[in-house]
Amino acid sequence: EGGCLIPMGAFGRDLPDGGFALDAAVYDPDGLEKLTAAAVGSPENPSGLGLLVARRLLDQGAARILEKVRPKT
């Protein structure tokens, strides 16, 4: 939900054992905080792995960081 206004990134890679690893990070736009999360799963379920990593970031407070850039209505 950060769009292009929040620094975030993800890196996925195949593992030698046939698994798939996903690392992701969300950075405070003011440079005050960095949240990271990672998980390993099956390459057959990339969306499930993505949701797991997203949940881990949200559990650390990523929603608070996203609020900083979300337009006020």
Biopython code that builds the backbone (N, CA, C, O; Angstrom):
import numpy as np
from Bio.PDB.StructureBuilder import StructureBuilder

atoms = [
    (1, "GLU", "N", (0.803, -1.212, 0.000)),
    (1, "GLU", "CA", (0.000, 0.000, 0.000)),
    (1, "GLU", "C", (0.834, 1.258, 0.000)),
    (1, "GLU", "O", (0.278, 2.353, 0.088)),
    (2, "GLY", "N", (2.124, 1.149, -0.094)),
    (2, "GLY", "CA", (2.965, 2.331, -0.054)),
    (2, "GLY", "C", (3.115, 3.016, -1.389)),
    (2, "GLY", "O", (3.520, 4.177, -1.454)),
    (3, "GLY", "N", (2.790, 2.308, -2.461)),
    (3, "GLY", "CA", (2.952, 2.892, -3.779)),
    (3, "GLY", "C", (4.391, 3.296, -4.029)),
    (3, "GLY", "O", (5.322, 2.625, -3.583)),
    (4, "CYS", "N", (4.567, 4.391, -4.739)),
    (4, "CYS", "CA", (5.925, 4.839, -5.063)),
    (4, "CYS", "C", (6.450, 5.850, -4.053)),
    (4, "CYS", "O", (7.536, 6.400, -4.236)),
    (5, "LEU", "N", (5.692, 6.101, -2.989)),
    (5, "LEU", "CA", (6.091, 7.113, -2.023)),
    (5, "LEU", "C", (6.881, 6.575, -0.843)),
    (5, "LEU", "O", (7.438, 7.355, -0.069)),
    (6, "ILE", "N", (6.941, 5.277, -0.691)),
    (6, "ILE", "CA", (7.635, 4.710, 0.467)),
    (6, "ILE", "C", (8.750, 3.787, 0.001)),
    (6, "ILE", "O", (8.545, 2.976, -0.902)),
    (7, "PRO", "N", (9.913, 3.898, 0.599)),
    (7, "PRO", "CA", (11.001, 3.005, 0.225)),
    (7, "PRO", "C", (10.740, 1.589, 0.737)),
    (7, "PRO", "O", (10.687, 1.352, 1.944)),
    (8, "MET", "N", (10.580, 0.673, -0.179)),
    (8, "MET", "CA", (10.402, -0.732, 0.182)),
    (8, "MET", "C", (10.960, -1.588, -0.930)),
    (8, "MET", "O", (11.114, -1.140, -2.066)),
    (9, "GLY", "N", (11.259, -2.815, -0.592)),
    (9, "GLY", "CA", (11.797, -3.702, -1.603)),
    (9, "GLY", "C", (11.641, -5.152, -1.194)),
    (9, "GLY", "O", (11.421, -5.467, -0.024)),
    (10, "ALA", "N", (11.758, -6.019, -2.169)),
    (10, "ALA", "CA", (11.679, -7.457, -1.916)),
    (10, "ALA", "C", (12.643, -8.163, -2.858)),
    (10, "ALA", "O", (12.890, -7.718, -3.979)),
    (11, "PHE", "N", (13.176, -9.270, -2.370)),
    (11, "PHE", "CA", (14.121, -10.066, -3.151)),
    (11, "PHE", "C", (13.756, -11.532, -2.988)),
    (11, "PHE", "O", (13.807, -12.069, -1.882)),
    (12, "GLY", "N", (13.393, -12.173, -4.073)),
    (12, "GLY", "CA", (13.057, -13.592, -4.046)),
    (12, "GLY", "C", (14.104, -14.389, -4.802)),
    (12, "GLY", "O", (14.682, -13.918, -5.782)),
    (13, "ARG", "N", (14.339, -15.615, -4.323)),
    (13, "ARG", "CA", (15.342, -16.433, -5.007)),
    (13, "ARG", "C", (15.063, -17.911, -4.804)),
    (13, "ARG", "O", (14.568, -18.338, -3.761)),
    (14, "ASP", "N", (15.396, -18.675, -5.832)),
    (14, "ASP", "CA", (15.312, -20.130, -5.750)),
    (14, "ASP", "C", (16.459, -20.644, -4.888)),
    (14, "ASP", "O", (17.575, -20.128, -4.947)),
    (15, "LEU", "N", (16.173, -21.654, -4.097)),
    (15, "LEU", "CA", (17.187, -22.266, -3.242)),
    (15, "LEU", "C", (17.652, -23.592, -3.840)),
    (15, "LEU", "O", (16.898, -24.233, -4.573)),
    (16, "PRO", "N", (18.868, -24.009, -3.543)),
    (16, "PRO", "CA", (19.399, -25.254, -4.100)),
    (16, "PRO", "C", (18.538, -26.482, -3.777)),
    (16, "PRO", "O", (18.521, -27.443, -4.547)),
    (17, "ASP", "N", (17.825, -26.459, -2.646)),
    (17, "ASP", "CA", (17.000, -27.606, -2.259)),
    (17, "ASP", "C", (15.628, -27.612, -2.919)),
    (17, "ASP", "O", (14.808, -28.485, -2.636)),
    (18, "GLY", "N", (15.368, -26.631, -3.808)),
    (18, "GLY", "CA", (14.084, -26.554, -4.498)),
    (18, "GLY", "C", (13.097, -25.614, -3.844)),
    (18, "GLY", "O", (12.014, -25.384, -4.382)),
    (19, "GLY", "N", (13.447, -25.067, -2.696)),
    (19, "GLY", "CA", (12.590, -24.103, -2.016)),
    (19, "GLY", "C", (12.738, -22.726, -2.632)),
    (19, "GLY", "O", (13.493, -22.525, -3.584)),
    (20, "PHE", "N", (12.001, -21.784, -2.066)),
    (20, "PHE", "CA", (12.040, -20.403, -2.523)),
    (20, "PHE", "C", (12.136, -19.504, -1.301)),
    (20, "PHE", "O", (11.402, -19.696, -0.331)),
    (21, "ALA", "N", (13.029, -18.529, -1.338)),
    (21, "ALA", "CA", (13.225, -17.609, -0.226)),
    (21, "ALA", "C", (12.775, -16.209, -0.637)),
    (21, "ALA", "O", (12.974, -15.785, -1.776)),
    (22, "LEU", "N", (12.171, -15.511, 0.302)),
    (22, "LEU", "CA", (11.737, -14.134, 0.064)),
    (22, "LEU", "C", (12.184, -13.268, 1.231)),
    (22, "LEU", "O", (11.889, -13.568, 2.388)),
    (23, "ASP", "N", (12.892, -12.201, 0.922)),
    (23, "ASP", "CA", (13.303, -11.199, 1.899)),
    (23, "ASP", "C", (12.638, -9.886, 1.495)),
    (23, "ASP", "O", (12.557, -9.569, 0.309)),
    (24, "ALA", "N", (12.164, -9.127, 2.474)),
    (24, "ALA", "CA", (11.527, -7.847, 2.171)),
    (24, "ALA", "C", (11.870, -6.838, 3.254)),
    (24, "ALA", "O", (12.203, -7.199, 4.383)),
    (25, "ALA", "N", (11.783, -5.564, 2.886)),
    (25, "ALA", "CA", (12.066, -4.489, 3.831)),
    (25, "ALA", "C", (11.174, -3.296, 3.532)),
    (25, "ALA", "O", (10.824, -3.029, 2.382)),
    (26, "VAL", "N", (10.819, -2.591, 4.587)),
    (26, "VAL", "CA", (10.089, -1.330, 4.499)),
    (26, "VAL", "C", (10.893, -0.315, 5.296)),
    (26, "VAL", "O", (11.289, -0.574, 6.432)),
    (27, "TYR", "N", (11.129, 0.833, 4.694)),
    (27, "TYR", "CA", (11.936, 1.869, 5.326)),
    (27, "TYR", "C", (11.080, 3.095, 5.598)),
    (27, "TYR", "O", (10.265, 3.494, 4.765)),
    (28, "ASP", "N", (11.266, 3.677, 6.745)),
    (28, "ASP", "CA", (10.620, 4.940, 7.084)),
    (28, "ASP", "C", (11.115, 5.999, 6.100)),
    (28, "ASP", "O", (12.323, 6.102, 5.885)),
    (29, "PRO", "N", (10.223, 6.792, 5.495)),
    (29, "PRO", "CA", (10.675, 7.801, 4.523)),
    (29, "PRO", "C", (11.596, 8.845, 5.142)),
    (29, "PRO", "O", (12.343, 9.513, 4.426)),
    (30, "ASP", "N", (11.553, 8.995, 6.460)),
    (30, "ASP", "CA", (12.449, 9.935, 7.137)),
    (30, "ASP", "C", (13.793, 9.304, 7.482)),
    (30, "ASP", "O", (14.677, 9.977, 8.014)),
    (31, "GLY", "N", (13.950, 8.018, 7.184)),
    (31, "GLY", "CA", (15.196, 7.324, 7.459)),
    (31, "GLY", "C", (15.396, 6.936, 8.911)),
    (31, "GLY", "O", (16.516, 6.635, 9.324)),
    (32, "LEU", "N", (14.319, 6.939, 9.695)),
    (32, "LEU", "CA", (14.430, 6.659, 11.119)),
    (32, "LEU", "C", (14.267, 5.194, 11.480)),
    (32, "LEU", "O", (14.654, 4.776, 12.571)),
    (33, "GLU", "N", (13.700, 4.416, 10.580)),
    (33, "GLU", "CA", (13.372, 3.033, 10.926)),
    (33, "GLU", "C", (13.436, 2.140, 9.690)),
    (33, "GLU", "O", (13.128, 2.568, 8.578)),
    (34, "LYS", "N", (13.840, 0.894, 9.909)),
    (34, "LYS", "CA", (13.863, -0.112, 8.843)),
    (34, "LYS", "C", (13.277, -1.390, 9.417)),
    (34, "LYS", "O", (13.704, -1.859, 10.472)),
    (35, "LEU", "N", (12.302, -1.949, 8.723)),
    (35, "LEU", "CA", (11.707, -3.221, 9.116)),
    (35, "LEU", "C", (12.060, -4.262, 8.065)),
    (35, "LEU", "O", (11.978, -3.992, 6.867)),
    (36, "THR", "N", (12.449, -5.447, 8.507)),
    (36, "THR", "CA", (12.774, -6.519, 7.567)),
    (36, "THR", "C", (12.058, -7.793, 7.976)),
    (36, "THR", "O", (11.763, -8.014, 9.150)),
    (37, "ALA", "N", (11.789, -8.616, 6.992)),
    (37, "ALA", "CA", (11.177, -9.922, 7.236)),
    (37, "ALA", "C", (11.630, -10.867, 6.136)),
    (37, "ALA", "O", (11.975, -10.440, 5.034)),
    (38, "ALA", "N", (11.623, -12.158, 6.452)),
    (38, "ALA", "CA", (12.041, -13.172, 5.489)),
    (38, "ALA", "C", (11.287, -14.459, 5.771)),
    (38, "ALA", "O", (10.840, -14.707, 6.890)),
    (39, "ALA", "N", (11.158, -15.267, 4.741)),
    (39, "ALA", "CA", (10.535, -16.584, 4.888)),
    (39, "ALA", "C", (11.002, -17.470, 3.745)),
    (39, "ALA", "O", (11.430, -16.992, 2.695)),
    (40, "VAL", "N", (10.911, -18.753, 3.975)),
    (40, "VAL", "CA", (11.229, -19.758, 2.961)),
    (40, "VAL", "C", (10.000, -20.625, 2.788)),
    (40, "VAL", "O", (9.351, -21.004, 3.762)),
    (41, "GLY", "N", (9.686, -20.935, 1.539)),
    (41, "GLY", "CA", (8.524, -21.767, 1.259)),
    (41, "GLY", "C", (8.656, -22.453, -0.074)),
    (41, "GLY", "O", (9.744, -22.572, -0.638)),
    (42, "SER", "N", (7.524, -22.900, -0.560)),
    (42, "SER", "CA", (7.471, -23.622, -1.825)),
    (42, "SER", "C", (7.356, -22.650, -2.997)),
    (42, "SER", "O", (6.621, -21.666, -2.908)),
    (43, "PRO", "N", (8.065, -22.907, -4.086)),
    (43, "PRO", "CA", (7.895, -22.068, -5.269)),
    (43, "PRO", "C", (6.521, -22.255, -5.903)),
    (43, "PRO", "O", (6.133, -21.491, -6.786)),
    (44, "GLU", "N", (5.793, -23.262, -5.459)),
    (44, "GLU", "CA", (4.445, -23.509, -5.972)),
    (44, "GLU", "C", (3.422, -22.552, -5.361)),
    (44, "GLU", "O", (2.303, -22.451, -5.865)),
    (45, "ASN", "N", (3.788, -21.843, -4.275)),
    (45, "ASN", "CA", (2.855, -20.950, -3.605)),
    (45, "ASN", "C", (3.514, -19.588, -3.322)),
    (45, "ASN", "O", (3.663, -19.201, -2.162)),
    (46, "PRO", "N", (3.903, -18.868, -4.375)),
    (46, "PRO", "CA", (4.582, -17.596, -4.149)),
    (46, "PRO", "C", (3.694, -16.556, -3.483)),
    (46, "PRO", "O", (4.183, -15.755, -2.686)),
    (47, "SER", "N", (2.407, -16.549, -3.789)),
    (47, "SER", "CA", (1.539, -15.550, -3.164)),
    (47, "SER", "C", (1.388, -15.815, -1.672)),
    (47, "SER", "O", (1.331, -14.874, -0.879)),
    (48, "GLY", "N", (1.323, -17.083, -1.282)),
    (48, "GLY", "CA", (1.251, -17.410, 0.138)),
    (48, "GLY", "C", (2.505, -16.968, 0.873)),
    (48, "GLY", "O", (2.427, -16.477, 1.999)),
    (49, "LEU", "N", (3.653, -17.140, 0.246)),
    (49, "LEU", "CA", (4.913, -16.708, 0.841)),
    (49, "LEU", "C", (4.936, -15.186, 0.960)),
    (49, "LEU", "O", (5.366, -14.643, 1.977)),
    (50, "GLY", "N", (4.476, -14.512, -0.076)),
    (50, "GLY", "CA", (4.414, -13.050, -0.034)),
    (50, "GLY", "C", (3.504, -12.549, 1.071)),
    (50, "GLY", "O", (3.836, -11.587, 1.764)),
    (51, "LEU", "N", (2.358, -13.194, 1.241)),
    (51, "LEU", "CA", (1.441, -12.801, 2.314)),
    (51, "LEU", "C", (2.044, -13.050, 3.692)),
    (51, "LEU", "O", (1.837, -12.260, 4.612)),
    (52, "LEU", "N", (2.780, -14.131, 3.836)),
    (52, "LEU", "CA", (3.438, -14.430, 5.104)),
    (52, "LEU", "C", (4.458, -13.347, 5.457)),
    (52, "LEU", "O", (4.494, -12.865, 6.589)),
    (53, "VAL", "N", (5.277, -12.973, 4.491)),
    (53, "VAL", "CA", (6.283, -11.943, 4.730)),
    (53, "VAL", "C", (5.607, -10.590, 4.996)),
    (53, "VAL", "O", (6.046, -9.835, 5.863)),
    (54, "ALA", "N", (4.550, -10.291, 4.253)),
    (54, "ALA", "CA", (3.815, -9.044, 4.488)),
    (54, "ALA", "C", (3.245, -9.018, 5.903)),
    (54, "ALA", "O", (3.313, -7.993, 6.581)),
    (55, "ARG", "N", (2.688, -10.129, 6.348)),
    (55, "ARG", "CA", (2.134, -10.205, 7.699)),
    (55, "ARG", "C", (3.232, -9.965, 8.738)),
    (55, "ARG", "O", (3.008, -9.279, 9.736)),
    (56, "ARG", "N", (4.394, -10.520, 8.505)),
    (56, "ARG", "CA", (5.508, -10.314, 9.445)),
    (56, "ARG", "C", (5.916, -8.845, 9.502)),
    (56, "ARG", "O", (6.229, -8.328, 10.575)),
    (57, "LEU", "N", (5.912, -8.174, 8.354)),
    (57, "LEU", "CA", (6.218, -6.744, 8.343)),
    (57, "LEU", "C", (5.134, -5.947, 9.067)),
    (57, "LEU", "O", (5.438, -5.030, 9.830)),
    (58, "LEU", "N", (3.881, -6.295, 8.829)),
    (58, "LEU", "CA", (2.785, -5.608, 9.507)),
    (58, "LEU", "C", (2.846, -5.830, 11.012)),
    (58, "LEU", "O", (2.571, -4.912, 11.784)),
    (59, "ASP", "N", (3.202, -7.030, 11.433)),
    (59, "ASP", "CA", (3.324, -7.324, 12.855)),
    (59, "ASP", "C", (4.418, -6.486, 13.519)),
    (59, "ASP", "O", (4.369, -6.241, 14.725)),
    (60, "GLN", "N", (5.395, -6.053, 12.741)),
    (60, "GLN", "CA", (6.485, -5.215, 13.264)),
    (60, "GLN", "C", (6.140, -3.725, 13.255)),
    (60, "GLN", "O", (6.864, -2.916, 13.835)),
    (61, "GLY", "N", (5.033, -3.361, 12.594)),
    (61, "GLY", "CA", (4.634, -1.953, 12.562)),
    (61, "GLY", "C", (4.676, -1.297, 11.201)),
    (61, "GLY", "O", (4.686, -0.069, 11.121)),
    (62, "ALA", "N", (4.700, -2.070, 10.124)),
    (62, "ALA", "CA", (4.760, -1.475, 8.783)),
    (62, "ALA", "C", (3.567, -0.570, 8.493)),
    (62, "ALA", "O", (3.707, 0.410, 7.761)),
    (63, "ALA", "N", (2.394, -0.878, 9.053)),
    (63, "ALA", "CA", (1.211, -0.037, 8.811)),
    (63, "ALA", "C", (1.456, 1.382, 9.313)),
    (63, "ALA", "O", (1.021, 2.347, 8.684)),
    (64, "ARG", "N", (2.142, 1.510, 10.429)),
    (64, "ARG", "CA", (2.468, 2.833, 10.986)),
    (64, "ARG", "C", (3.345, 3.615, 10.017)),
    (64, "ARG", "O", (3.164, 4.820, 9.841)),
    (65, "ILE", "N", (4.294, 2.929, 9.390)),
    (65, "ILE", "CA", (5.165, 3.599, 8.416)),
    (65, "ILE", "C", (4.359, 3.975, 7.175)),
    (65, "ILE", "O", (4.528, 5.071, 6.642)),
    (66, "LEU", "N", (3.498, 3.095, 6.714)),
    (66, "LEU", "CA", (2.686, 3.383, 5.533)),
    (66, "LEU", "C", (1.763, 4.573, 5.771)),
    (66, "LEU", "O", (1.496, 5.348, 4.853)),
    (67, "GLU", "N", (1.274, 4.717, 7.005)),
    (67, "GLU", "CA", (0.401, 5.845, 7.334)),
    (67, "GLU", "C", (1.079, 7.187, 7.100)),
    (67, "GLU", "O", (0.409, 8.180, 6.815)),
    (68, "LYS", "N", (2.383, 7.224, 7.215)),
    (68, "LYS", "CA", (3.118, 8.475, 7.038)),
    (68, "LYS", "C", (2.991, 9.029, 5.629)),
    (68, "LYS", "O", (3.100, 10.237, 5.421)),
    (69, "VAL", "N", (2.761, 8.149, 4.660)),
    (69, "VAL", "CA", (2.700, 8.607, 3.257)),
    (69, "VAL", "C", (1.316, 8.476, 2.651)),
    (69, "VAL", "O", (1.076, 8.967, 1.548)),
    (70, "ARG", "N", (0.402, 7.822, 3.353)),
    (70, "ARG", "CA", (-0.952, 7.642, 2.831)),
    (70, "ARG", "C", (-1.658, 9.001, 2.799)),
    (70, "ARG", "O", (-1.637, 9.733, 3.789)),
    (71, "PRO", "N", (-2.279, 9.340, 1.670)),
    (71, "PRO", "CA", (-2.984, 10.624, 1.599)),
    (71, "PRO", "C", (-4.106, 10.691, 2.636)),
    (71, "PRO", "O", (-4.824, 9.714, 2.846)),
    (72, "LYS", "N", (-4.248, 11.828, 3.269)),
    (72, "LYS", "CA", (-5.319, 12.043, 4.248)),
    (72, "LYS", "C", (-6.591, 12.417, 3.499)),
    (72, "LYS", "O", (-6.571, 13.264, 2.606)),
    (73, "THR", "N", (-7.694, 11.779, 3.871)),
    (73, "THR", "CA", (-8.965, 12.074, 3.195)),
    (73, "THR", "C", (-9.899, 12.830, 4.096)),
    (73, "THR", "O", (-11.013, 13.161, 3.691)),
]
sb = StructureBuilder()
sb.init_structure("model")
sb.init_model(0)
sb.init_chain("A")
sb.init_seg("    ")
for serial, (resi, resn, name, xyz) in enumerate(atoms, 1):
    if name == "N":
        sb.init_residue(resn, " ", resi, " ")
    sb.init_atom(name, np.array(xyz, "f"), 0.0, 1.0, " ", f" {name:<3s}", serial, name[0])
structure = sb.get_structure()
